[in-house]
Amino acid sequence: MEFHDVVRKRRMVRNFTDEPIPGDVIDRIVEAGQHAPSAGFSQGVVYVVVTDKEMRQAIGEIAGEEHYVRDGFDPFISGAPVQIVICTSEQVYHDRYNERDKRAEGEEEIDWPTPYWHTDAGASLMLILLAAVNEGLGTAFVGVFDPPALQKLLGIPEEYLPIGVTMVGHAAPDRKSGSLKRGRRSLDDVLHRERW
Ligand SMILES: Cc1cc2nc3c(=O)[nH]c(=O)nc-3n(C[C@H](O)[C@H](O)[C@H](O)COP(=O)(O)O)c2cc1C
């Protein structure tokens, strides 16, 4: 698929068929996510892929699926045949930025201008979403407001914060998010040329 089409086709899909996704397709999608840039090449982003139905159900519960269903959405979190939990470790970045090439002797660790571990997780998420679309699949992402519950369920070490759950599968007709009523801001609204 043309890159432009992949970008334009990507949207959060909130209903999936239960058709399974072959393992090599899942691996290609995660591999694309792992090809994201990372600060200092720290690579502190790690993935847990879940296909087991009961586990998907449990993840759906933690991610508040019942609230979506109550609002008229399909159970798209547990219903997706593949869930990818993207996790990021702040510690990996501190460790990397204390290595010799990043911190000269006698210097302090950098004053982090933004939490790069989240920047990198977002970059990886985006590649995963686009890679899934490129495979002809639908995809979505939801935040999780109880990360420790997800860590406990999946055995994720405390150091790795799950940033949310990404769903991948064959798209089915879905209910659109109310947020879309806002419409996308125009390019003129968000693009400042030469200076703000
Ligand atoms: C960081 C982040 C968190 C999001 N959290 C949720 C969420 O918890 N539930 C949900 O239904 N959609 C969530 N979304 C999807 C947005 O609502 C969606 O991207 C936005 O409405 C634009 O729609 P589109 O992605 O289909 O173009 C999230 C998106 C991002 C990037």
PDBQT file of the ligand as one rigid body, heavy atoms in Angstrom, charges set to zero:
ROOT
HETATM    1  C1  LIG A 201      -2.783   8.396  23.554  1.00  0.00    +0.000 C 
HETATM    2  C2  LIG A 201      -4.143   8.009  23.027  1.00  0.00    +0.000 A 
HETATM    3  C3  LIG A 201      -5.089   7.527  23.903  1.00  0.00    +0.000 A 
HETATM    4  C4  LIG A 201      -6.336   7.138  23.427  1.00  0.00    +0.000 A 
HETATM    5  N1  LIG A 201      -7.216   6.574  24.302  1.00  0.00    +0.000 NA
HETATM    6  C5  LIG A 201      -8.374   6.103  23.828  1.00  0.00    +0.000 A 
HETATM    7  C6  LIG A 201      -9.248   5.411  24.711  1.00  0.00    +0.000 A 
HETATM    8  O1  LIG A 201      -8.952   5.220  25.891  1.00  0.00    +0.000 OA
HETATM    9  N2  LIG A 201     -10.403   4.944  24.193  1.00  0.00    +0.000 N 
HETATM   10  C7  LIG A 201     -10.743   5.117  22.888  1.00  0.00    +0.000 A 
HETATM   11  O2  LIG A 201     -11.802   4.663  22.484  1.00  0.00    +0.000 OA
HETATM   12  N3  LIG A 201      -9.937   5.778  22.029  1.00  0.00    +0.000 NA
HETATM   13  C8  LIG A 201      -8.756   6.256  22.470  1.00  0.00    +0.000 A 
HETATM   14  N4  LIG A 201      -7.911   6.902  21.605  1.00  0.00    +0.000 N 
HETATM   15  C9  LIG A 201      -8.287   7.095  20.202  1.00  0.00    +0.000 C 
HETATM   16  C10 LIG A 201      -8.703   8.536  19.895  1.00  0.00    +0.000 C 
HETATM   17  O3  LIG A 201      -9.987   8.780  20.408  1.00  0.00    +0.000 OA
HETATM   18  C11 LIG A 201      -8.675   8.716  18.370  1.00  0.00    +0.000 C 
HETATM   19  O4  LIG A 201      -7.362   8.536  17.910  1.00  0.00    +0.000 OA
HETATM   20  C12 LIG A 201      -9.196  10.100  17.942  1.00  0.00    +0.000 C 
HETATM   21  O5  LIG A 201     -10.539  10.241  18.287  1.00  0.00    +0.000 OA
HETATM   22  C13 LIG A 201      -9.040  10.330  16.444  1.00  0.00    +0.000 C 
HETATM   23  O6  LIG A 201      -9.684   9.301  15.748  1.00  0.00    +0.000 OA
HETATM   24  P1  LIG A 201      -8.903   8.396  14.681  1.00  0.00    +0.000 P 
HETATM   25  O7  LIG A 201      -7.681   7.860  15.368  1.00  0.00    +0.000 OA
HETATM   26  O8  LIG A 201      -9.895   7.332  14.315  1.00  0.00    +0.000 OA
HETATM   27  O9  LIG A 201      -8.515   9.283  13.534  1.00  0.00    +0.000 OA
HETATM   28  C14 LIG A 201      -6.657   7.287  22.050  1.00  0.00    +0.000 A 
HETATM   29  C15 LIG A 201      -5.690   7.781  21.188  1.00  0.00    +0.000 A 
HETATM   30  C16 LIG A 201      -4.437   8.108  21.657  1.00  0.00    +0.000 A 
HETATM   31  C17 LIG A 201      -3.402   8.607  20.674  1.00  0.00    +0.000 C 
ENDROOT
TORSDOF 0
